[in-house]
Amino acid sequence: MWRLFGICLLLASATGARADTQGNEAKAWRLANETRIVADLADLVRLHSVAADPAGLAATADHLEAELKQRGFETRQLSAGPETPSVVFGTFNTPGAHRTVVYYAHYDGQPVTPSEWRSDPFEPVMRTGAGADASDVDWRGAKSPLNPEWRLFGRAVSDDKSSIIAFLAAFDAMKAAKHKPSVNIKVFWEGEEERGSPHLGRILRENRELLAADLWLIGDGPVHQSRRRMIYFGARGVFDLEATIYGPTRALHDGHYGNWVPNPAAMTARLIADLRDPDGRIRIPGFAKDVRPLSRAERIAIKRLPPVERDLKRSFGIASGETSEGLTASIMRPAINIRGLSAGHVGDTATNSIPVDAKVSVDFRIVPNQAPNGVRRAVEAHLKRRGWTIVTEAPDAAIRAAHARIVRLDWGEGYPALRSNMSSPEGRAVIAAASRAAGEPVAVLPMMGGSVPIYLFDDVFHKPVVGLPIVNHDNNQHAANENARLQNLWDGVETYAALMTDLNW
């Protein structure tokens, strides 16, 4: 794969000067318009595009459609029904272009708990950094160039509104320089990705002809922890599980009944140990039997990634990882992650009693070629072999009397993983164009550890799907105080410009 990459760069040398010129022009336009770009991002963040606010989602879709229209795109909103958020779709054709590329991102964000934020999550604030001691900055009155280490805070600012604004700014830079795209452009901005994209498959199938293209570029996710610009070729799938472990029908004094009445908190610890060992390895026989092994090109790409574990351990306050294989290798395999535990009370509210039940929230990260239903069958079969009685609703007296270890399993929907071919002509073209824009080879990741339902694009269209992340890895994605580092936004503008004007295969 890397030999092919080198050949690709050599073949591109004839257009290298043109690419360098366009890259410099994109950078010059950005330097002259930094405050405007940040203002556009801030305006977008102010819109309450979260699932709990359907009106905010609708307003965001209308705002984005208007942004595309004023740039000459033909637009429409695609929907699976009046109660579902719209997909903002736009198309911009270039005479003589032989390829069509769809640029995907999502405009919805995760829910917020305002009390956990340092400031209003929908009133963007610029700060000097990400730490608790970072001070607020009046970016509107600052002179350009803005400090690239400054960060804009707000919900969805990095996941994914920075990608959307970087795309729009790159398009403006291209038009200002009087360059035309090398491909026909289609835009697909989704409004319910943070809910698991429940209607995405239907929208794709119902608009198959409208969305036909040669390549999908996915503007979601963070760049490599080294801060190097990155391209990725897939994402793990995900499958959720909520488990309830039952003890006595009422809380009991643990002095009088401890060591005799089963304690559901302790039983939960045992259940977790039945699923995974201390180094995170999955203990379920056959769980990974369908897993597609990494190709030689994918293994080489992982080895070429800059080392980041030492700095991350220091940042996270941990002594070591669960395994010695390294971060990237560990996220290439399936995982069982314990998201939360609940049983009884702790601290000042603790009582000397045996709780009536315990709850554990789990997500399974799965890889090609695993399927959610296969994961469910393997988990349930394993727990039964380990002596657990599985129920799907609260157990009645008869079940309690007949079985010692009872667990209720409530499964989510889930979706599978995708890992595209890194060595395809389309993949090599994206790597080459992004590397020319960066002025160095970009980091290449075979598959993100996180999950995005991009497998649907492959299922419906059977075309390459390549990830184009731009935001900082430490952006507090899905958490309080989400932020976007300005240098990542600037890098994103340049990369998007290259993948509009310098993408050829």
N, C-alpha and C positions, 0 to 999 in steps of 0.2 A: 504494500500500500504506500509506504513512504518513498519507494523508488518511483512509483507512479506520480506521487505528489511532486517529486523533484522534476520529473519530465513535464508535468503540468506547468510548473513555474517557468521552466525553460521555454516552453512553447508560448507562454504568455509574455515573454520578454519583448516581443514586437509591439505589444500594447502597453508595456510597462510605463513608458513615458507619458502616454495619454492618461493612464490610471493615476500616476503621480500628480499630474496637472490637475485632474479632477479632484483628487484628494486634498491638494493644497487649496483649491477653490472652495471646497466644502468647509475646510477648517477656517479659511478667511471669512467666509460668510457667517459661520458660527461665532467667531470672535466679534464680529460687528453686530451680532444680534443676540448675545447671551441673555440680556435682561428680558427681551421679548420671549425667548424660548422658555425661560423660567416662569414668566408670567402666564404663558399658555398652559404650562404644567400645573401651576397653582390654581388657575381657573378650573381646570379639569378635576383636580383633587377636591375642590369645594363642592362638587356635585355628589350627593349622597347615593352613590351607586352600590348599595348593599341590598341583600335579599329582603331584609326587613322593611325596605322603603321602595316599593314598586314605582312610585311617582319619581323618585330620584333616579332609578334605573332608566325610566322612560325619558327623563330630561337629559340624561347623559347620552343616550342613543341619538336623540334629536340634535344635541350639540355636536356630536361627532359626525353625523351625516351632513350637517351644515358646513363643518370644516372641510370635508371632502368636496362638497359641491362647489365651494368658492375656489377650489383648486382645479376645477375642471373635470372632476370625476362624475361619471354616471352613477347614481346611487339608488338604493332602495333598502328597506328594512325587511328582513326575513324573520318569520316567527312560526312557532308550532301552535299558536293559539293566542287569544286576547289576554290570557292570564300569565303568559310567559314573556320574559325579557326578549327583546329583539336582537338579532344579529345585524350589525351595521355592515352593509355590503357596498363596495364601490369598485368601479373598473375604469382603467385608463389605458387605452390602446395606443401603441406606437406603430405608425406605418413602417413596414419592413421588418418588424420584430418577428422572429420565428418561434419564440418560446413565451410561455405564460407562467407567471409565478404568483402564488397567493401568499400574502403577508398576513399572518394570524396574530392576534393578541386578544386578551379579554379586558373589558373595562369594569367589571364588577370586582368588589373587594370583600375581604373577610369581615365578619361582624366586629363591632367595637364595644369595649367597656370603657367609657370615657374616663372613669375615675382612675384607671390604670395609666392613662396618658399624662405626659407632662403638660400638654396643651390640647386644645380642641382638635380632635383627629380630622375634622373637616375644615379647619382654618389653617392652611399651611404656614409653617414657621421655618425660617432659615436659621441654622445654627453653625457654629464654627467647627463642630465635630459631632461624634456620636456619644461621647461620654456624658456622665451626669453633670460635669463641670462645664460643658460646652455652653457658650453664651449666645443669645439671640443676635441676629444680624439684620440690619436694614439693607437688604440686597437691592431694593429699588433705587436707593440713593448711592449705591456703590459704583465705582468706576470699573469699566471693563479693562482687562479680563478679570472675571470674578475668581475668587480663590477656589481652585479645583477641589479642595478638601472640604469645603462647605457642604452641608447636607440639608435638603429640604425634607421636613417631617410632615406626614399626613397619611391617612389610610389610602391604600392602593397607589401611593406615589411611586413605588417601585414595582408593584405586582398588580397590574402591568402598565400603569398609565405613563411611566417613563418611556416604555417601548413605543407606545402610540405617538407620543409627542416627538420622540426621536425620528420616527418615520415621517411625520408631517414636516418637521424641520429639514430633514434630508431632502424631501421632495421640493421644498421651497429653495434650498441651496442649489439644487440641480437646475431648477427653472431660472433662478437668478443668473446662473452661469451660462444659460442658453444651451444646456446639454439635454439631450433626449434620452429616455431610458433605453437600455439594450433589450428589455423584455416588455411584454405586455403585463400590466400590473392589475392584480385583483386584491382587494382588502376584505378581510373577514374578521370583524371584531365582535366577540361573543360577550353576552351579559349574564351568564350563569355558570361560569367555570368553577367558581368557588363553592357551588352546590353540587359539584360532580357532573356538570353538563348533562342533565337528564334528558334534554330534548335535542342535543347536538346531532345524534345519529339520524333522527327523523328529518331534521332540517337539511342535513347533507344529502340524504337519499332523495328527498322531495325536490332538491335543487341541483341534482347531479349535473345536468347539462350546463346550467348557469355557472357552476363552480369548476368546471373542467379546466385543468391546468397541467403543466409539466412538473411542477415542484411546489411543495408547501414549505414555507419558512415560518417557524414558530417563535414569536417574540415573547417568550416567557422563561422565567428562571434567572438565577444569578450567574455571574461569570465565575471563573475558577478562583479559589481562595488566594492564589498568588496575585490576583488582580489582572492577570493577563487576559486579553480578549479571548473568547472561547466560542467554539461551535460544538454542538452535541447532536447525537444521532438517534436519540430515543429517550424513553423514560420508563421507570418501573411502573407496574400496575399496582393497584391497592385494593384491599378487601377489609372491611371493618367488622369487628365483633364486639358485642357487649355481653358479658357473662355475669350471671348472678349465682353465688354459691350459698346454699341454705344451711342454717344451723337450727337452733331451737325456735319454737313458735313465739317465745317471748325472751327478753334479755334475762339472764340468770346470774346470780352472785358467783363470781369466779372462785371464791374461796370454798363455797359449799359444793360447787359442781365442776370446777376446773379439773382437768385430767380425766374427766369421765364424759361430760357432754362435749361433742365435737365442736371445735371453735372454727367458724367459717373464715375468719381472718387467716388463721394458720392453714386451713384447707386451701385458701386461695394461693398462698405461697407455694404449697405443694403442686397445685395445678400449673402455676407458671413454670415451676421446675420440671414438670412433665413435658412442657412444650419447648423450652430452650435451656441450654446449659450456660454456665457463667461467662463463656466467651461469645455468647450470642448465637452459637450453632443450634440449628433446629433439630430437635430430638424425635421428630415424627418420621417413622419409617416410610420411605417412598415419597416423601414430600417433594423432593427435588428430582425425581426420576425423569421428568419430562423437560428439565431445564436445558436450554440450548447453550452449549459451551461457547466461550469467547473464541473468535477467530484469531489467527496469528496477527492480522493487522490491528485488531482491537487490543490485543495484549501489548503490542509494541506501542500503540498510542498511549496506553496507561503508563508504561515505563517512561515515556518521554515527558510526562507532566511534571511541572516543578514540584519539589517536595514542600509540603506545607504543615505536616503534622506537628513539628516542634512548636511553631508559632501558635497553632490552634490549641494545643494542650495548654500553653501558657494563657491564652486568651480565655479559655473555658474553665480554667482552674482545675484541671484533671491531671493525674500523674501518668496515665497511659490509656491507650485504647483497649477495647475488649479483646482485640486480637492483634497480632504482630504483622498482619498482611498489609497494613496501610489503609488509609481512608478510601481511596478510589476502588481498590480491589474489593473491599468489604461491601461497598454499595452495588457491586455488580452481581451479588448473589441475593437470594431471598432473605427476608428478615421478618422476625416477629417482634414488634415493638410494643411495650407496655405503656399506654398513654396515660393511664391513671388508675388509682386504687382508692377504694372507699370501704371502711368498715369501722363501726363503733365511733369513738371520739378520742381526741388527743389533747394534750396540754391541759389548760384550765378546765375544759369540759369533760375530761376523761373520767370514766367510772369503772369501778372494779367489777366488771360484768362481762359475760360472754355475749357478743352481739348476735342478733337474729340472722343476719346475712352479711355478705360482703359482695362488692361489685368490682369488676376489673374491665377496663376498656382497652382493646387491643386493635392494632392495625397490622395487617400482613402486607409487606411489600413484595410483590411477585415479579418474576422476570420471564422473558420468552423461554419456553413455550408453555408456561403454566396458565391454567384457566381458573377463575374464581370457584366454579363448581367443583373442580378437582381438588382445590385446596380445602374446601369445606368437607368433602368426603374423607379426605386424609386426616384432617383434624378430629372429626367426630369418631372415626374408626379408632384412632389412637387413644382418645380419652376413654372410650368404652373398654379398650383392652387394659387400660390402667385402673379400671374399677369405677369409673364415673357413670352415673345414670343421667342421660341427657333429656331434658324436657324443653318445651317451647312455650310454656306458660307456668304460672306459679303452681307448685305441686300441692295436691290435696292431701288429706290425712292418710289415705291408703298408700299413696306413693311414699310419703314420709316414713310410714311404718315399715315399708318393704325394702327401702334402700338407704344405705349409710351415707353415700356421697352423691349429692344431687346438684347438678348445674344446669341452669337455664341459659341457652345460647340464642341470642338475637343477632342475626347476620345482616349486614348491609348489602347493597347491590354489588359494588366492586366492578373493576374492569381490568383487562389484561395489559401487559407491557408491550412496548414496541422497541426494536433496535434495528434501524435501517442500515443498509449497506454503505459503509464508509468509502468503499472503493468504486462506487458508481460514478459515471461521468458527472452527474449532477452534484454529488457530494464533493468530488474533487474540484469542481468549478467554484462551489461555495467556499471551500477552504482556501483556494487560491485567491479569490477576490477579497475575502476578509483579511487574509495575510498581507496582501498588497496595501490595503487600507491601514493596517496596523503598523506596517513597516517592519514586521517580523513574523515568524510563523505563529499562528494562533494556537492556543491549547485546543486539543481535540479530545472530546470525551465520548466514548461509545454510547453511554447511557447515563442520564441523570438519576440520582438516587431518589429524588422526589417523583411525584406522580402527576401526570397530565393525560387526559383521555385522547391522546393523539393517535392511538391505534385506530380510531374510527376513520381518520383520513386515509390510512392505508387500506382498511377494510372496504371502504366505499370506492376509492379512486385508484388504488394500486399504483400510486406514484410516490416518489421519494419524499420523505418528511425529514427536515433538518432543523435543528434548534438554533435560534439566534438570540442568546441571552445578552443583556447589556448591563444589568444593574449590579451593584456591589454585593458581595457575598454576605456582608454583615449588615443587611438592611432591615433586620427585625421583621422579615416577611411573616405574615399571619399573626404577629404579636403587637403589643403596644409599642408606640414610638417608632413605627415603620418610617424608613427614611431612604432617600436617594442621594448618593454622592455625586457631585456635579461632574467630576472627571469621567465617571461612567456614562453620564448623560451625553457628554461631549463625544466620547468614544463611540457611543451608539449612533449619533448623528453621522459621523464619518463612515461607520460600517454600513448603515442603511443606505447611504449615498452610493457606496461601492456596489452594494447588492441590488441597486437599481440601474446603474450605468455601466458597470464593469463585470457583469455576470454573463458568461458565454460558455456554451458547451456544444 
